[in-house]
Amino acid sequence: ERDTTGGELIRQMNRKGGILTAEICVLDDISRAPGEAMNVLLRILNELKFGDDHIPLLTAIATGNPTKDEYYNEPLDPANLDRFTIQMRTLGLLQRNQWESAARVIDLYADDHLSDKISPKVSRAVLDAASVLVPKVDLTAQVKQLLLELLNVLLNDYNLNDSNSLLTDRTFLVKAVKILKSKAVLEGRAHCVPEDLFVLNYLTTFRIPVELHKRLEDIIIELLRKNKVAPEEQEDVEQMSQAQS
């Protein structure tokens, strides 16, 4: 043993917790995190590793208040914002006049239904099985072309650029493909269909101007109308997709 007479023996130990042990984490009010902490956090989320150890994290959900003076916060740096693929702007139940849902929330807390007895709605095994299926989904040449045409319309017909939007290769040429395939898996399909493009509405919330985002579904509808495939041709496309898979 070491002689600590007249002094103190200090030992440092790191204990894993929070993000390093959770499967789903919520990063509340992320825009207030200091830059040094944000850099470490985003690296862990990107690599899903802490040092040489893999972490069990499936997804991270970040929240933030509107960037208004009364909230005393700053918007996320565009590069950091782009790391969160799915983006949504939400209002509370009261602001949306959803009174039945508001009543159910009151009941949950009034009757003490929030306890350890609540069973998970989806097991880890189901999520892992779905993750295995996603890469096997056939994007199809048709959906690939429609995705490129949609991006072309947004960039060139609506004059989007680096100063007014965030349409990056990382999100719309890589992550968007995974989201489209995930939509197919959720609906029990082994191939994507043109209507899957509507899921891109969840990627553009903070990446394009608000008014254009509100019109995105109409823009996609018009794109699909211009490229509509006849029933016989649609059947041929599906047969080709099955053969390729």
C-alpha positions as CSV (number, residue, x, y, z in Angstrom):
1,E,0.0,0.0,0.0
2,R,1.1,3.5,-0.6
3,D,1.8,5.8,2.4
4,T,-0.6,8.7,2.3
5,T,0.5,10.2,5.6
6,G,0.2,13.9,5.3
7,G,-1.5,13.8,1.9
8,E,-4.4,12.4,-0.1
9,L,-4.6,9.5,-2.5
10,I,-6.9,10.4,-5.5
11,R,-8.2,7.9,-7.9
12,Q,-10.1,8.7,-11.1
13,M,-12.7,6.4,-12.5
14,N,-15.0,6.7,-15.5
15,R,-18.5,5.1,-15.1
16,K,-20.5,4.7,-18.2
17,G,-24.0,6.1,-18.1
18,G,-26.6,8.0,-20.2
19,I,-25.7,7.9,-23.9
20,L,-23.1,5.2,-23.5
21,T,-25.6,2.7,-22.1
22,A,-29.0,3.7,-23.6
23,E,-30.6,2.4,-26.7
24,I,-32.6,5.7,-27.2
25,C,-31.6,9.0,-25.8
26,V,-33.2,12.5,-25.8
27,L,-30.8,15.4,-26.1
28,D,-33.0,18.1,-24.6
29,D,-32.4,21.8,-25.7
30,I,-29.3,20.7,-27.7
31,S,-28.6,24.2,-29.0
32,R,-27.6,25.3,-25.5
33,A,-24.8,22.7,-25.3
34,P,-21.3,24.3,-25.3
35,G,-19.2,23.7,-28.4
36,E,-16.6,21.5,-26.7
37,A,-19.3,19.1,-25.4
38,M,-21.1,19.2,-28.8
39,N,-18.0,18.0,-30.7
40,V,-17.5,15.0,-28.4
41,L,-21.2,14.2,-28.4
42,L,-21.6,14.3,-32.2
43,R,-18.5,12.2,-32.7
44,I,-19.9,9.5,-30.4
45,L,-23.3,9.6,-32.1
46,N,-21.7,9.3,-35.5
47,E,-19.3,6.5,-34.7
48,L,-21.5,4.7,-32.1
49,K,-18.3,4.1,-30.2
50,F,-16.7,5.3,-27.0
51,G,-13.0,4.7,-27.3
52,D,-12.7,1.2,-28.6
53,D,-16.1,0.1,-27.2
54,H,-19.3,0.0,-29.2
55,I,-22.4,1.5,-27.6
56,P,-26.0,0.1,-27.8
57,L,-27.5,3.3,-29.0
58,L,-30.1,3.0,-31.7
59,T,-31.2,6.6,-32.2
60,A,-30.8,10.0,-30.7
61,I,-33.6,12.6,-30.6
62,A,-32.6,16.2,-30.1
63,T,-35.0,19.0,-29.1
64,G,-34.6,22.7,-29.3
65,N,-36.8,25.8,-28.7
66,P,-37.5,28.2,-31.6
67,T,-34.6,30.6,-32.2
68,K,-36.4,33.7,-30.8
69,D,-35.2,36.4,-28.4
70,E,-37.4,35.2,-25.6
71,Y,-35.8,31.8,-25.6
72,Y,-32.2,33.1,-25.3
73,N,-30.7,30.5,-27.6
74,E,-28.8,30.2,-30.9
75,P,-29.7,28.0,-33.8
76,L,-27.5,24.9,-34.4
77,D,-24.6,25.3,-36.8
78,P,-25.8,24.1,-40.2
79,A,-23.3,21.2,-40.3
80,N,-24.5,20.0,-36.8
81,L,-28.2,20.4,-37.8
82,D,-27.6,18.3,-40.9
83,R,-26.5,15.4,-38.8
84,F,-30.0,14.9,-37.6
85,T,-31.6,13.3,-40.6
86,I,-35.3,13.4,-39.7
87,Q,-36.5,16.9,-38.6
88,M,-39.9,18.0,-37.3
89,R,-41.4,21.2,-36.1
90,T,-44.0,20.4,-33.3
91,L,-46.6,22.2,-31.3
92,G,-48.2,21.1,-28.0
93,L,-51.5,19.4,-27.8
94,L,-53.1,22.5,-26.4
95,Q,-51.9,24.7,-29.2
96,R,-53.3,22.2,-31.7
97,N,-56.7,22.0,-29.9
98,Q,-56.3,18.2,-29.5
99,W,-58.4,17.9,-26.4
100,E,-59.0,14.1,-26.4
101,S,-55.2,13.5,-26.5
102,A,-54.7,16.2,-23.8
103,A,-57.3,14.4,-21.6
104,R,-55.4,11.1,-22.0
105,V,-52.1,12.7,-20.9
106,I,-53.9,14.0,-17.8
107,D,-55.2,10.5,-17.1
108,L,-51.7,9.0,-17.4
109,Y,-50.3,11.3,-14.7
110,A,-53.5,11.4,-12.5
111,D,-53.8,7.5,-12.4
112,D,-50.1,6.9,-12.0
113,H,-50.0,4.8,-15.1
114,L,-46.4,5.9,-15.8
115,S,-44.5,3.1,-14.0
116,D,-41.9,0.4,-14.5
117,K,-44.7,-2.0,-15.5
118,I,-45.1,-0.3,-18.9
119,S,-44.0,-2.9,-21.5
120,P,-42.0,-1.8,-24.7
121,K,-44.1,-1.4,-27.8
122,V,-41.4,-2.7,-30.1
123,S,-38.7,-5.1,-29.0
124,R,-35.0,-4.7,-29.8
125,A,-35.2,-7.9,-31.8
126,V,-37.9,-6.4,-34.1
127,L,-35.8,-3.3,-34.7
128,D,-32.6,-5.3,-35.4
129,A,-34.6,-7.5,-37.9
130,A,-35.8,-4.4,-39.7
131,S,-32.3,-3.0,-39.8
132,V,-31.2,-6.2,-41.6
133,L,-33.9,-5.9,-44.2
134,V,-33.3,-2.2,-45.1
135,P,-30.1,-2.7,-47.1
136,K,-31.8,-5.5,-49.1
137,V,-34.6,-3.3,-50.3
138,D,-34.4,-2.4,-54.0
139,L,-34.5,1.4,-54.4
140,T,-35.4,0.8,-58.1
141,A,-34.2,2.9,-61.1
142,Q,-37.5,4.7,-61.2
143,V,-37.4,6.0,-57.6
144,K,-33.7,6.9,-58.0
145,Q,-34.5,9.1,-61.0
146,L,-37.5,10.7,-59.3
147,L,-35.4,11.5,-56.3
148,L,-32.8,13.2,-58.5
149,E,-35.6,15.1,-60.4
150,L,-37.1,16.3,-57.1
151,L,-33.7,17.7,-56.0
152,N,-33.2,19.3,-59.4
153,V,-36.6,21.0,-59.1
154,L,-35.9,22.3,-55.6
155,L,-32.4,23.6,-56.4
156,N,-33.1,25.1,-59.8
157,D,-36.8,25.9,-60.1
158,Y,-37.0,27.4,-56.6
159,N,-33.5,28.9,-56.6
160,L,-32.2,27.1,-53.5
161,N,-28.5,27.5,-52.7
162,D,-26.1,27.4,-49.7
163,S,-27.4,30.7,-48.4
164,N,-31.1,29.7,-48.1
165,S,-31.1,25.9,-47.8
166,L,-29.2,22.8,-46.6
167,L,-29.5,20.3,-49.3
168,T,-26.3,18.3,-48.8
169,D,-25.0,15.2,-50.5
170,R,-24.7,13.4,-47.1
171,T,-28.5,13.8,-46.4
172,F,-30.1,13.6,-49.8
173,L,-27.8,11.2,-51.7
174,V,-27.0,8.9,-48.8
175,K,-29.4,9.1,-45.8
176,A,-32.5,9.8,-47.9
177,V,-32.0,6.5,-49.6
178,K,-32.0,4.7,-46.3
179,I,-35.2,6.5,-45.3
180,L,-36.9,5.6,-48.5
181,K,-35.9,2.0,-48.0
182,S,-37.1,2.1,-44.4
183,K,-40.5,3.3,-45.6
184,A,-40.7,0.2,-47.8
185,V,-39.8,-2.1,-44.9
186,L,-42.5,-0.5,-42.7
187,E,-45.1,-1.4,-45.4
188,G,-43.8,-4.9,-45.9
189,R,-42.3,-4.3,-49.4
190,A,-38.9,-5.5,-50.8
191,H,-38.8,-2.5,-53.2
192,C,-39.5,1.2,-53.2
193,V,-42.4,2.9,-55.0
194,P,-42.7,6.5,-56.2
195,E,-45.1,7.4,-53.4
196,D,-42.3,6.7,-50.9
197,L,-40.9,10.1,-51.9
198,F,-43.5,11.7,-49.5
199,V,-41.3,10.6,-46.6
200,L,-38.8,13.3,-47.6
201,N,-41.1,15.8,-46.1
202,Y,-39.5,14.7,-42.7
203,L,-36.1,15.6,-44.0
204,T,-36.7,19.2,-45.3
205,T,-38.3,20.8,-42.2
206,F,-35.3,23.0,-41.3
207,R,-33.3,22.4,-44.5
208,I,-35.4,24.5,-46.9
209,P,-37.5,27.7,-46.4
210,V,-40.6,27.3,-44.3
211,E,-43.1,28.3,-47.1
212,L,-41.4,25.9,-49.6
213,H,-41.5,23.1,-47.0
214,K,-45.2,23.6,-46.6
215,R,-45.6,23.1,-50.4
216,L,-43.3,20.0,-50.7
217,E,-46.1,17.5,-50.9
218,D,-47.8,19.4,-53.7
219,I,-44.4,19.6,-55.5
220,I,-44.0,15.8,-55.2
221,I,-47.6,15.2,-56.4
222,E,-46.9,17.3,-59.5
223,L,-43.6,15.4,-60.1
224,L,-45.4,12.1,-59.8
225,R,-48.1,13.3,-62.2
226,K,-45.6,14.2,-64.8
227,N,-43.8,10.9,-64.5
228,K,-46.8,8.7,-64.0
229,V,-46.2,5.0,-65.0
230,A,-49.0,3.2,-66.8
231,P,-50.4,0.1,-65.0
232,E,-48.7,-2.3,-67.4
233,E,-45.4,-0.5,-67.1
234,Q,-45.7,-0.5,-63.3
235,E,-46.1,-4.3,-63.3
236,D,-43.0,-4.6,-65.4
237,V,-41.0,-2.4,-63.1
238,E,-42.1,-4.5,-60.1
239,Q,-41.1,-7.7,-61.9
240,M,-37.7,-6.3,-62.7
241,S,-37.2,-5.2,-59.1
242,Q,-38.0,-8.7,-57.8
243,A,-35.6,-10.2,-60.3
244,Q,-32.8,-7.9,-59.2
245,S,-33.4,-8.6,-55.6
